[in-house]
Amino acid sequence: MTNSILSPEGLEAALREIGATRYHNLHPFHRLLHSGKLTRGEVQAWALNRYYYQSRIPAKDATLLARLPTADLRRSWRSRLVDHDGVEPGTGGIARWLKLAEGVGLDPAYVESTKGLLPATRFAVDAYVAFVRDRTLLEAIASSLTELFAPTIIAERVSGMLAHYDFVTPETLAYFTPRLTQAPRDADFALGYVKQHARSDEQQQAVLDALRFKCDVLWTQLDALYFAYVEPGLIPPGAFTPVNRQ
Amino acid sequence: MTNSILSPEGLEAALREIGATRYHNLHPFHRLLHSGKLTRGEVQAWALNRYYYQSRIPAKDATLLARLPTADLRRSWRSRLVDHDGVEPGTGGIARWLKLAEGVGLDPAYVESTKGLLPATRFAVDAYVAFVRDRTLLEAIASSLTELFAPTIIAERVSGMLAHYDFVTPETLAYFTPRLTQAPRDADFALGYVKQHARSDEQQQAVLDALRFKCDVLWTQLDALYFAYVEPGLIPPGAFTPVNRQ
């Protein structure tokens, strides 16, 4: 790692390089998920655990919003709350994720209860919320930049899951459609902020580390799923157990 | 203080009794403000210091929102963010408060910088944000209940200031008009929550203490203004000094 200061474009390139090497689209669990290699129960485990991540995103964003110094910045960030919590009951990303969970055969009340959650999912997601609360604002914003890489994985996921699982319908995957526009809008804003404010070598390294951290948060969740439900398939006590394990 | 559990109605009555005895409409600074007894410079000092309180309310509300467990609750609380930060640049309560400050003769950029702030204002307001972050959710919500008493003080303030100060116009006081409907809506929600969730004697006492604390936060800000600008009139080093002191 050099100690020279990067140009804004150089910083963006370094961020994209992290995505190209550490984003969770590269994780073997996602390769199985997208290529139709998982059982219905394993897809359920993914949907159930990922729900906890979804459900904590508004807490993460509100925590970050609380630290933004101006109405302009807060207003921009606020759209994330609207996206996830919706405008009416039953709307928004969390509600749509529950529809996805229901669509793959889970009881949404059970999913919401988080009773079947893998402990590792909880630890990873909670670490993300705490990171955004406790680190510098620059690091907190930089940690959202995995959204730069979201459109690719969403396209892969939707086409792959529709092609390979007969229990998955376009309605079930409706969560992802608005994300194709929301994620790039949010990522553009965060990237612009980071390119403008990370001026010193120390700040730029902190930004890159924040994105690495966030990649770790996402990656770790898939590690836990793979461990519990694929190989070696050791489901922790109390965690969700698919009805028809193969 | 009794140790018996109050009915929801009894709790509401106890909360209203706190308002009747400790809300800042009773503070001598407000009596001077509303009856035309302050100089223009003293009104400016009030507007400048109160700006800091306004500017931190979205941080307080986002901190609280981050702790709410359901999309329904968060969506209700989110309206407070919209009220204060607005939907477009230049809208919302903070922008309207800057208009008020400008209307009474201050440079809005100076107000926004908070350079002329009384340190006591900062301490009191920051204590409120920290209280909402660190106490139980029930206490955090209960601390908002001073809004139960806001319509009375707003009516007094608007009519009194318009009658007594030739430098105050209805446009200058436009901040207060939407507050006449926003504050009761927000207070009704918070009161309903508190009446439903404060079931034990300990919880009810915590709720009453939270409202007392919040009354102290508001009261302390007026103490500091009175001390610095009325009597004894000792302005702390670096704080705003009116151009024409009488």
Chai-1 contact restraints between the chains, C-beta under 6 A:
chainA,res_idxA,chainB,res_idxB,connection_type,confidence,min_distance_angstrom,max_distance_angstrom,comment,restraint_id
A,P58,B,R74,contact,1.0,0.0,6.0,A-B,restraint_1
A,A59,B,A66,contact,1.0,0.0,6.0,A-B,restraint_2
A,A62,B,A62,contact,1.0,0.0,6.0,A-B,restraint_3
A,A62,B,L65,contact,1.0,0.0,6.0,A-B,restraint_4
A,A62,B,A66,contact,1.0,0.0,6.0,A-B,restraint_5
A,T63,B,A66,contact,1.0,0.0,6.0,A-B,restraint_6
A,L65,B,A62,contact,1.0,0.0,6.0,A-B,restraint_7
A,A66,B,A59,contact,1.0,0.0,6.0,A-B,restraint_8
A,A66,B,A62,contact,1.0,0.0,6.0,A-B,restraint_9
A,A66,B,T63,contact,1.0,0.0,6.0,A-B,restraint_10
A,A71,B,D85,contact,1.0,0.0,6.0,A-B,restraint_11
A,A71,B,I94,contact,1.0,0.0,6.0,A-B,restraint_12
A,R74,B,P58,contact,1.0,0.0,6.0,A-B,restraint_13
A,R74,B,D85,contact,1.0,0.0,6.0,A-B,restraint_14
A,R75,B,D85,contact,1.0,0.0,6.0,A-B,restraint_15
A,D85,B,A71,contact,1.0,0.0,6.0,A-B,restraint_16
A,D85,B,R74,contact,1.0,0.0,6.0,A-B,restraint_17
A,D85,B,R75,contact,1.0,0.0,6.0,A-B,restraint_18
A,I94,B,A71,contact,1.0,0.0,6.0,A-B,restraint_19
